[in-house]
Amino acid sequence: MAEWHNMDMSVWQGRRDPEDGELALRWHDKVQPWQEAQSGQANATPGVALVGFACDEGVRRNKGRVGAAAAAEAIRKMLANSAWHLSQPVYDSGDLHCDDGDLDAAHGRLAERVARLLDEGHFPLVLGGGHEVAFGSWSGLNRHLLQQAGGKGRVGIINLDAHFDLRMKQEQASSGTPFFQIAEQCATQGTPFHYACLGVAETANTQALFARAEALGVWHVLDEAMTQANLPELFNGLDAFIARCDHLYLTIDLDVLPGTVMPGVSAPAARGVELAVIEPLIAHIRASGKLRLADLAEYNPSLDQDNRSARVAARLVHQLTK
């Protein structure tokens, strides 16, 4: 069954420079264990809440190379020694493990945790895991909004990804189905489906997927158009998309990056989108003030080379939280 494992805080360790005082702190000096607020007790100071999704059942079902279940711990280890530049606290809420293949249960448990963190005023940052994490992450935000705001507020999903992940769910969900699942859920509850997929590789998506994206009104940008020269146009497109939304969920499939930069994924990109484009997009999305939730997906430590991918993933966590 899908079970939460309390975080072993011993992973948060690294270099110390006491001679430089309080300005020489690193993440391992500052990250605190998350403790669920009890009824009648005040919540901890709102901050960033890390959530590990130790699952790649969806990757296995999608015929990908498994190993992303180990990503959260590997990213934490790389983050631990990163220099601290944040002005808000960071909490670690542990890992959700899906050892029995029950992905539906894992999605439900993840949604519960994300919703609870949002209820407490935190910014949940989920560390996947395969991109099946997206349905659980979104479901948590959806649950929070239904409970706190009666379902009011339009949610926009921004996916930085080489793949639409709009495969139709037939017998089972997978890492290729999350946004189709979200579209179905939105239709069921009568809420709009606002989805943007930036970095799409034409060679990695069939004509059927492009047709489905068009039918669902998905705004997409091909990887070849995701360049530094095109940043002003990309910002304009983002602004138009964001204007239609009250809340944003940002999900980053790390295979959107070039395979030379991000080798540690199931499907390394032949072209990809450079960090010099991804990072300004993240900053632009954060500057909107509407970002409520983010996740990283598909990092596979077993396929990494000299921890290159882990370093990039840790840098993106820094960009999402600074």
Secondary structure, 3 states (H helix, E strand, C coil): CEEEECCCHHHCCCCCCHHHHHHHCEHHHHCEECCCCCCCCCCCCCCEEEEEEECCHHHHHCCCCCCHHHHHHHHHHHHHCCECCCCCCEEEEEEEEECCCCHHHHHHHHHHHHHHHHHCCCEEEEEECCCCHHHHHHHHHHHHHHHHHCCCCCEEEEEECCCCCCCCCCCCCCCCCHHHHHHHHHHHHCCCCEEEEEEECHHHCCHHHHHHHHHCCCEEEEHHHCCCCCHHHHHHHHHHHHHCCCEEEEEEEHHHCECCCCCCECCCECCCCCHHHHHHHHHHHHHCCCEEEEEEECECHHHCCCCHHHHHHHHHHHHHHC
